[in-house]
Every structure is written in C-alpha cells, then in structure tokens.
Amino acid sequence: MFTGIIETLGEVTAIHTEQTNVHYTISSSISNDLKIDQSVAHNGVCLTVVSLNDGTHTVTAIDETLRKTSLGSLKVGSKINLERCMQMNARLDGHIVQGHVDQTAVCIKREELDGSWEYRFKYDSSLGNVTVEKGSACVNGISLTVVNSVEDEFSVFIIPYTFEHTNLQEVQVGDKVNLEFDIIGKYVARLMGKNISL
C-alpha cells in the first residue's frame, strides 16, 4: 500500500532482458536502505527488490506488467519516481494507492502557467475507468487532484515542488504515463454497473 507521495527520484542505470522479463537497476538515495523482497513503487508500479548493490537496487518486471504500464519505455538514464510502502502509523498525505497500474494514458497538453504547470492526459475509457472533478488519480505514482474531468481525459495542476521532485518534469506531449484510478471510485463504478476489472 502506498500514498502517492514520491520519496525520491531514481535513475535507471542498467536494463537487462531475460526471456520475457526485464530487470531494471536503479540508483537512488534510498537504495542502500532497501531490503531484498521489499515492495517499492516505481512510477506507480509496485515491484519487488530482487538484488542490491552499492547505491543501487534491481527490480524485475514481467511481461504482464510491461504490457499494462509504461515501464517498457524506460531507458538507461531515465528518471523514475520512487516510493516505499506506507507505514501504518503514519499520516496518509496522498490517497490510498495500491501500486497496481490500471492502464496508461498519453500526455496531450503540457503548459507552463504563472508559477505552476498544467498537464492533460487522455486514456481509453472503454476499460471502464473514470475520474471525477476534485477526486484523486495516480499518475506515474504521484497522487494528484483531478480537474477538468471528462469521459476519457482529465487535467492536473502541478506546483513547483512536485515538478522539481518528480519525473513529471520530463513528461512531454505524446509521452505515455501510468494511471492508477482511485480504488474507492472503482468500487463505486462497479456497483453502478461499470465494467471494471478489480
């Protein structure tokens, strides 16, 4: 379980393909504090730490994960949002995030405003996922407030701190991002007859 509050940015230092699996080695300020078998969200995708080295950790993405997320577009040098799982005795600053990406979206707008940034994302609404105005959505693992919500698009506004401390700074129009929709919203949508895979 995660909160969508990014702890730190990591950098991909190596990518190794083994059959249909891809192993990503990440350098980060938290890598030395991790343990083998620990769950860490990488751009919102919950992945298990499989090995550790000095200042780096390695995780494995299976074919199913690669097909449903944007991890396949990572390259050596890519910045990646990292969050360790939440502590049950801590404040929930973002929203309840499972680390299970529902689908990807494409950035269709990036505009620098007076002191903030607007990003707009388009996704395939035929999968049954929905956003609501002022609700929460997780974009590349970041808990964000939805604005200008329509059936297959929504916008978010980014403050300078979030821009500087996450990989949204690298997201351009046309880039793919990971989306995890609000778990409560998914249950409500299911109860209301939406076709959602839970």
N, C-alpha and C positions, 0 to 999 in steps of 0.2 A: 504494500500500500504506500502511496506517495501523496504529496501535496501539490505538486506542480510549481513549487518554488525552487528554482535552479540553484544548486550549491556552487557550482563552478563550471567553467568551460574546460573541456579537454581537447586534445589534438590527436588525430589519428596518425600513428607513426608507422604502422605496418598493417597490411591486409594479406591474408593467406587463405586461398581456396582449397578445400579438401572435400572432394566429391561434390555434393550439393550444399555443403556448409561453408560459411565464410567466417574466419577468425579475424577479429579486429583488435589490434593492440593500441591502447590509448595512453597517452602521457597526461597526467593531471596532478593537481595539488592534493587530491585525496587518494591517489592510487596506493601510496605507501600505507594508508590506514585501512585498506580493504582486506578482506579475507577470501580465500578460496570458497566457492559455493555461495557467496553473498549476492543478493539481488540488487542491481543498480539500474536506474532508468537512464537510457542513452537516447537522447532526442525523443523521450517519452516511451521508449520501448524497454520493458523490463527484461534484462539479460543477466545471465549468471556469470560471475567471475570464474574463469577456469584456470588461469595462471597469473602469477605475479612476478615482476622483475623490479629492479631498482627504479622507482618513479613511474612505472607503467603497470597496467593490468590488461589482460586479454579476455574477451568475451566471444561467444560463438552465436551466430545467427543461423538458424536452419532455413530450409527452402520456404516453408510456410511463412516465416517471419519476413523473409526477403520479398516475397510476393505481396504482402499486405502493407509494407512500410516503405519508407524512402531510404532505408539503410543501404540498399544496393547502389545508390548514387554517391556514397561516401568515397573519398579518395585520400591518399596519404596527404596530410596537411589540412584536411577538413576539420573545422571546429565542431565540437559536439557538446550538447547540453547534458550535464550530469546531475543526478540527484540520488542520494542514498535513500533507502526506505525510511518512512516516518517512525518516530518514536512515539509510543502510545501515551507517554506522559507529557508530550509537547503540545504547544498550540498548533491548531490546524490553520495556517495562514492562507493557504490557497483554497483548494476544494478537494474532495475525495477523488484521487486518481489511482487507477489500478495498474497502469503501465502496460495495458493491453490496447494497442492501436486498433481503432475500428476501420479506418481507411485513410487514404491520402487525399490531399487537396492540392490545388495549384494556386500559387500566388498570382492574382490578376491585377493587383494595384499595390504600389508602394509609393507613398507620398510623404515627403518631409514637411511638417507643419511648423508652426512657430513654437518650437520647444518640444515637439513630440513627433511621432510617425504614425501614419495610418497604413495598415495592411488589409487587403481584402482577399479572401480565399473562396475558391469555387470547388465544390465537391459533387460527387454523384449521389443525388438524392434518392435514386431508385433503390438504394440499400436500406432506406427507411430511417436513416439518422436525421435528427432535427436539432436546430439551435433555437433559442428564444432570446428576445431582447433582454439585456442585462443578466442573462444567465452565464454559465461558465462553459468554456471549452478549453481543451488542452491542445496546444499547437507546438509540435516538437518538444513536448514535455513541459511546456510553460502554461501555468494556469492563467487564463485571460478572460476578461469580461467581453461578452458578445455585444456588438452594436450593429444596427442596420441589417437585421436578420431577415432573409427571405428564404424560399424553399431550398435553394442549392448554393447560397452564398451568405457570407457574413463578413463583417469588418471587426478589427480590433485596433485600439489606440495604444501606443507604446510610449511609456515615459523614458526619459534619457537613461535612467539606471538600468532598466530592463534591456534597452537597446545595447548598452555598453557591456552588459554582463551575460548576454546570451548570444546564440548564433543567429538570431533574427537580423543582426547587422549584416550578415552575409546573404540573406534571402532576397532574391531579386524576382521581378515579374517573370513568370514562366517556370520558376522553381517549384519542386514538389516538397510538401511538408507532411508530417504525420499528424493525424487528428484522433483524439480520444474524446468522444462526446460524454456529457455528464451522465453518470450512472443512474442517478435518480430520474433524469429526463428519459433515459432509455426504458426504464421500467414503466414509467407513466405512459410513454408512447406505446409500449407493448399492450398495456391494459386498455388503451384507447383503440387498439386494433391495428397499430402499425406493424409492418413485417420487419422485425429487427432480430438479428441473431444475438442472443445473450450468452 
